[in-house]
Amino acid sequence: MKNKLLLAGCMLFATFVRGQELYVFSEPASNVPAKSLSAKITARLADNASQQKLNQRYMPELTAGLSKQLMFRASTTFSDFYSSGMKWESVKGYLKWRFLSSDGIHSHFRMAAFVDGSYSKNDLVYDEMNLDGDNSGIQGGIIGTQLINKLAISGTAGVMRIWDEKFKTSHGDMHDQTGFNYSLSAGYLLFPRSYDNYDQVNLNLYVEMLGMKGFENGMYYVDIAPALQLIFASNTKVNLGARFEATGDMNRLARNNYFISVERSFLNVFGKRR
């Protein structure tokens, strides 16, 4: 029992000190701990200028640590983005493989590859392509993350392909169907200044640059996304963030978006029971 408690404590500590890698809008190369499960709910408020209102989208998701190298996430979305009331709209799966780890005393570098796919019942309306409720499609890419003391820098590059029957027949000259998406993220552990126990509240600050450029017509956008994160008891995270378009020529549902999410992690969910 003592060894199990010590192991669980070490895993919690490792999750805690890597808090500055738990980006709000992108994925790091690190995975959730093996045999763990996390449950998360995200609310997005989109400032729809054309309708002069805030549209709402909610995304519940579950993430499982299959091993030290593999993690899988399943999610679904409900929104009023394409309807007058709240409706179910999509389902998505995400798989990440961490294939490189180089660990130091107060630093590490990691790389991972990922693939995800989604089904959405929404028609293609906007130029912006994403797999978080708006489009059906697939995506693959690579992530690199460097942690040095309290600062973590991460970069992502990927290619996305979306499908839509209406798009194939009548909108082919209006929208991109394939795009290059990228991100550059920085996270800093602001508090605590020194670590004493697992119950200390962890405060992380983030700023991320998120962009996409289409291959067919070359439409693009670049967003700036600041966020803050509170971690309680090393297992419960509360995120507050916003995305603001810095530049771009894509027709988008909203150029300003606001996010809040809550996530709870559970260790050794898939471990052996005695």
KAQUIKA-V448010 format. One record per backbone hydrogen bond with DSSP energy under -0.5 kcal/mol. NH is the residue of the N-H (numbers start at 1). CO is the residue of the C=O. If there is no record, write none. Layout:
BEGIN
NH:CO ; NH:CO
END
This chain:
BEGIN
5:1 ; 6:2 ; 7:3 ; 8:4 ; 9:5 ; 10:6 ; 11:7 ; 12:8 ; 13:9 ; 14:10 ; 15:11 ; 16:12 ; 17:13 ; 18:14 ; 19:16 ; 21:18 ; 22:19 ; 23:21 ; 35:65 ; 36:33 ; 37:266 ; 38:63 ; 39:264 ; 40:61 ; 41:262 ; 42:59 ; 43:260 ; 44:57 ; 45:258 ; 46:44 ; 46:55 ; 47:45 ; 47:256 ; 48:46 ; 48:53 ; 49:47 ; 52:48 ; 53:48 ; 55:46 ; 55:53 ; 57:44 ; 58:78 ; 59:42 ; 60:76 ; 61:40 ; 62:74 ; 63:38 ; 64:72 ; 65:36 ; 66:64 ; 66:70 ; 67:70 ; 71:96 ; 72:64 ; 73:94 ; 74:62 ; 75:92 ; 76:60 ; 77:90 ; 78:58 ; 79:87 ; 80:56 ; 87:79 ; 89:77 ; 90:77 ; 91:119 ; 92:75 ; 93:117 ; 94:73 ; 95:115 ; 96:71 ; 97:113 ; 98:69 ; 98:96 ; 99:97 ; 99:111 ; 100:111 ; 102:109 ; 104:107 ; 108:147 ; 109:102 ; 110:145 ; 111:100 ; 112:143 ; 113:97 ; 114:141 ; 115:95 ; 116:139 ; 117:93 ; 118:137 ; 119:91 ; 121:89 ; 125:123 ; 127:251 ; 128:251 ; 135:130 ; 136:163 ; 137:118 ; 138:161 ; 139:116 ; 140:159 ; 141:114 ; 142:157 ; 143:112 ; 144:155 ; 145:110 ; 146:153 ; 147:108 ; 148:151 ; 149:106 ; 151:148 ; 152:187 ; 153:146 ; 154:185 ; 155:144 ; 156:183 ; 157:142 ; 158:181 ; 159:140 ; 160:179 ; 161:138 ; 162:177 ; 163:136 ; 168:164 ; 169:165 ; 170:166 ; 171:166 ; 171:167 ; 174:171 ; 175:171 ; 179:160 ; 180:213 ; 181:158 ; 181:179 ; 182:211 ; 183:156 ; 184:209 ; 185:154 ; 186:207 ; 187:152 ; 188:205 ; 189:150 ; 190:188 ; 190:203 ; 191:203 ; 200:197 ; 202:231 ; 203:191 ; 204:202 ; 204:229 ; 205:188 ; 206:227 ; 207:186 ; 208:225 ; 209:184 ; 210:208 ; 210:223 ; 211:182 ; 212:221 ; 213:180 ; 214:219 ; 215:178 ; 216:178 ; 221:212 ; 222:247 ; 223:210 ; 224:244 ; 225:208 ; 227:206 ; 228:240 ; 229:204 ; 230:238 ; 231:202 ; 232:236 ; 235:232 ; 236:232 ; 237:263 ; 238:230 ; 239:261 ; 240:228 ; 241:259 ; 242:226 ; 243:257 ; 244:224 ; 245:255 ; 246:222 ; 247:222 ; 249:220 ; 250:220 ; 252:250 ; 255:47 ; 257:243 ; 258:45 ; 259:241 ; 260:43 ; 261:239 ; 262:41 ; 263:237 ; 264:39 ; 265:235 ; 266:37 ; 269:35 ; 269:266 ; 270:35 ; 271:268
END
